[in-house]
Amino acid sequence: MTYRLVKSALSVSILSLLMSTAYADDSVSAENSQSESESELVTLNKIVVTAEDQLKQSLGVSTISQEDLDKLPVVNDISEYVRRMPGVNLTGNGTSGARGNNRQIDIRGMGPENTLILVDGKPVSSRNSVRYGWRGERDTRGDSNWVPADAIESIEVIRGPAAARYGNGAMGGVVNIVTKKVTDELHGSLEVFANQPEDSKEGASRRVGFDLSGPIIPEVLGFRLYGNYNKTDADAADINPLDSDGYRAAGREGVKNQDIAGRLSWIINDQQSLTADISSGRQGNEYTGDAQNNNVDASNPGSNALINSLVGTETNTMYRNSYALTHDGKWDWGTSKLIAQYDNTKNKRVAEGLAGGPEGRPSSSEKKTSELETFRLSGEVNIPFDFYIPHVLTLGTEWVKDDFTDPASTTQSDLTGGQIVDGNSNRSKMKSEIYSAYIEDNMKLTERTDLVLSLRYDDHDKSGDNWSPGLSITHQLGDYFTLKGGIAKAYKAPNMYQNSPGYLLYTKGNGCPIASTTLDKCYLLGNADLKPETSINKEIGVQFQKDNVNASLTWFRNDYKDKIAAGTTVEEQVTVGSNVYNVLKWTNIPEALIQGIEGSVSLDFDNNINWTNNFTYMMDSKDKTTGNQLSIIPIYTINSIFNYQINDQWDTNFVFTQYGRQKPRQIAVSNSETSGLNLESLKSYSTSGINFGYKHNDHLKFTLGVSNIFDKQIFRDSNSNSQTYNEPGRAYYASVKTSF
């Protein structure tokens, strides 16, 4: 206890030091004239290249610009565009195939849980309020759709070692959504978008959004305001075919987004600014009959009376409110940033089963609300100096506290008179606390060589501490070639369900793990002694840049250790009468391996034609304990985007994606699978689209397009372990955007 208090005090002390340092510049300013200070600031801005800036030059980093989003608009969620970046796919939360249509961003095959979503550098973690299933399922769309596309300035996709600096949850990578800045003059825009599928059974989309920004007090106080309404209808209940047993998998759920956000930016003086952000979002679904582990028996409507009554209604709604205060400083000795953030997520949904096949299946039309509160304080300073060679030193610290109350997922009885969990305690409350500190040094070894050394320390209140070192190097090989590489240890703390003894799942036998003696009556219990998950992320590659050509080739490898999964070893047995109950816990799997190759070629011709191509080839994705892959993703993916600016008014854009074969899980892990898994792979397929944009003038633009031109539809198959999602067919879309 004393040791933890010392570490906590140390973390708070570092933050206090950063804050005091940030405000200690007044005396320095008094000693220098205004013109001298301005001169120093101009010089400083040219010199300071932080470790974060340098890491963002790694090969495992891609940027999507506002212009990209304007030319190829997203239908609903920015994940549709991010998936076209190298190393990125969309997958369900687990390899069971359950919740298959709730696909989220999966970077380098590490799974959506290892993709950290940021908005303006601040983590978003609302999906953590959604129950975590026995095989890792979550009934969530993730956190990539809280910011409307029209409010985005750019999206940074950071993979591999470069992502490790962001701490908990970034083992696969990071998606940083950068919103538009406050402008010096009054500017605004309004966009209306509609998407109509050719197949009437697929859900249509429409959205309208606005963005407004300008000064309140010129050069002192400015504002930005954006809002959005976005609605995608659900697929028809019978869109997917019946299997041989009369069962039907659910189609894609509908989703309705309503978002509004505001920002005030106060320029205190030439060296300090203060930014206040507030946002509120609502995401509701339109239910299509997904029952997680069991598909709906279409031949027996009576057995699914509750599910049938819920189809077309909103069975879960998530409300997210976020508040943040950011102080930025530019001083004669460097720069500073201080952030205080509070996020509140209310997750309101119908009750779900917590046992066996009915796990995740609606069990009542009554809704319960879970609440996740996240408090975050962080501070960082960047200090340039010369010691034999130029350095930029970064010192930072962070404190994150999650308070979670979930009355919906902690009601499972242990059937043993309280011998497994204390039935009298308040099991619905969970918490998590992490203290972090890090140091980074960006060194200019020579005119051709840059080196970044880093060390991060994280201390979780249950799983303990973790040290994460990292190294990144960039070396120019002549005029056109650059060698880039990195290695870093990445980190993820157990989620609150995995850690909590009060979160209990039960199965009478089919869900039990395969054992030499068949188990039945199994409980899965939270484990407060779990280790954090870690991964040694490595990448090395070469980049070629000459004239209009920019190409790269990268090899990456993630050695994943202590991945958390449902345990297969009986921890204890509880006997009640003639019944024997087996108690399992969440546990750490020793090792897993991810390995692959990424490449890209971009060609620019006379500023009128841009052709960008990339590919990803997965060499390995293996849980070394079970032999199964970590994510069901294509063996390879090829993306090609062709942009042609025909003249000042017209442009056209063509996009093509080829997905390689997708193999299902090969090894059975539960008693329900002992009869054999369906090992048929989803065959390779491609999609393509084209659009035309017409810019009437500086204030009005129209876009018309067709997606999936050749109508390659995929229907979710209830008998398949790889064909677990719907790929929508041909659709037509249009948008109108006006701005001033």
Stockholm file with secondary structure:
# STOCKHOLM 1.0

chainA/1-740         MTYRLVKSALSVSILSLLMSTAYADDSVSAENSQSESESELVTLNKIVVTAEDQLKQSLGVSTISQEDLDKLPVVNDISEYVRRMPGVNLTGNGTSGARGNNRQIDIRGMGPENTLILVDGKPVSSRNSVRYGWRGERDTRGDSNWVPADAIESIEVIRGPAAARYGNGAMGGVVNIVTKKVTDELHGSLEVFANQPEDSKEGASRRVGFDLSGPIIPEVLGFRLYGNYNKTDADAADINPLDSDGYRAAGREGVKNQDIAGRLSWIINDQQSLTADISSGRQGNEYTGDAQNNNVDASNPGSNALINSLVGTETNTMYRNSYALTHDGKWDWGTSKLIAQYDNTKNKRVAEGLAGGPEGRPSSSEKKTSELETFRLSGEVNIPFDFYIPHVLTLGTEWVKDDFTDPASTTQSDLTGGQIVDGNSNRSKMKSEIYSAYIEDNMKLTERTDLVLSLRYDDHDKSGDNWSPGLSITHQLGDYFTLKGGIAKAYKAPNMYQNSPGYLLYTKGNGCPIASTTLDKCYLLGNADLKPETSINKEIGVQFQKDNVNASLTWFRNDYKDKIAAGTTVEEQVTVGSNVYNVLKWTNIPEALIQGIEGSVSLDFDNNINWTNNFTYMMDSKDKTTGNQLSIIPIYTINSIFNYQINDQWDTNFVFTQYGRQKPRQIAVSNSETSGLNLESLKSYSTSGINFGYKHNDHLKFTLGVSNIFDKQIFRDSNSNSQTYNEPGRAYYASVKTSF
#=GR chainA/1-740 SS CHHHHHHHHHHHHHHHHHHHHHTTTHHHHHTSCHHHHHHHHHHHHHHCCCHHHHHTTSTTEEEEEHHHHHHSCCSSCTHHHHTTSTTEEEECSSTTCTTTTCCEEEETTSCGGGEEEEETTEEECGGGGSCCCTTSCCCCCCSSCSSCGGGEEEEEEEEGGGGGGGCTTCSSEEEEEEECCCCSSCEEEEEEEEEEESSTTSCCEEEEEEEEEEEEETTTEEEEEEEEEEEECCCCTTCSCBCTTSEECCCCCEEEEEEEEEEEEEECSSSEEEEEEEEEEEEEEECCCCCTTSCEETTCGGGGHHHHHHTTSCCEEEEEEEEEEEEEEEETTEEEEEEEEEEEEEEEEEEEBCBSTTBTSEEEEEEEEEEEEEEEEEEEEEEEEESSSEEEEEEEEEEEEEEEECSSSSCCCCSSSSSSSCTTSCTTEEEEEEEEEEEEEEEECSSSEEEEEEEEEEEETTTEEEEEEEEEEEEEETTTEEEEEEEEEEEECCCHHHHCTTCEEEESSTTSBCCSSCCCSEEEECCTTCCCEEEEEEEEEEEEEETTEEEEEEEEEEEEEEEEEECCSCCEEEEETTEEEEEEEEEEEEEEEEEEEEEEEEEEETTTEEEEEEEEEEEEEEETTTCCCSSCCCSEEEEEEEEEECSSSEEEEEEEEEECCBCCCCSCCBGGGTTCCCCCCBCCEEEEEEEEEEEEETTEEEEEEEESTTCCCBCCCTTCSSCCSCBCCCEEEEEEEEEC
#=GC SS_cons         CHHHHHHHHHHHHHHHHHHHHHTTTHHHHHTSCHHHHHHHHHHHHHHCCCHHHHHTTSTTEEEEEHHHHHHSCCSSCTHHHHTTSTTEEEECSSTTCTTTTCCEEEETTSCGGGEEEEETTEEECGGGGSCCCTTSCCCCCCSSCSSCGGGEEEEEEEEGGGGGGGCTTCSSEEEEEEECCCCSSCEEEEEEEEEEESSTTSCCEEEEEEEEEEEEETTTEEEEEEEEEEEECCCCTTCSCBCTTSEECCCCCEEEEEEEEEEEEEECSSSEEEEEEEEEEEEEEECCCCCTTSCEETTCGGGGHHHHHHTTSCCEEEEEEEEEEEEEEEETTEEEEEEEEEEEEEEEEEEEBCBSTTBTSEEEEEEEEEEEEEEEEEEEEEEEEESSSEEEEEEEEEEEEEEEECSSSSCCCCSSSSSSSCTTSCTTEEEEEEEEEEEEEEEECSSSEEEEEEEEEEEETTTEEEEEEEEEEEEEETTTEEEEEEEEEEEECCCHHHHCTTCEEEESSTTSBCCSSCCCSEEEECCTTCCCEEEEEEEEEEEEEETTEEEEEEEEEEEEEEEEEECCSCCEEEEETTEEEEEEEEEEEEEEEEEEEEEEEEEEETTTEEEEEEEEEEEEEEETTTCCCSSCCCSEEEEEEEEEECSSSEEEEEEEEEECCBCCCCSCCBGGGTTCCCCCCBCCEEEEEEEEEEEEETTEEEEEEEESTTCCCBCCCTTCSSCCSCBCCCEEEEEEEEEC
//
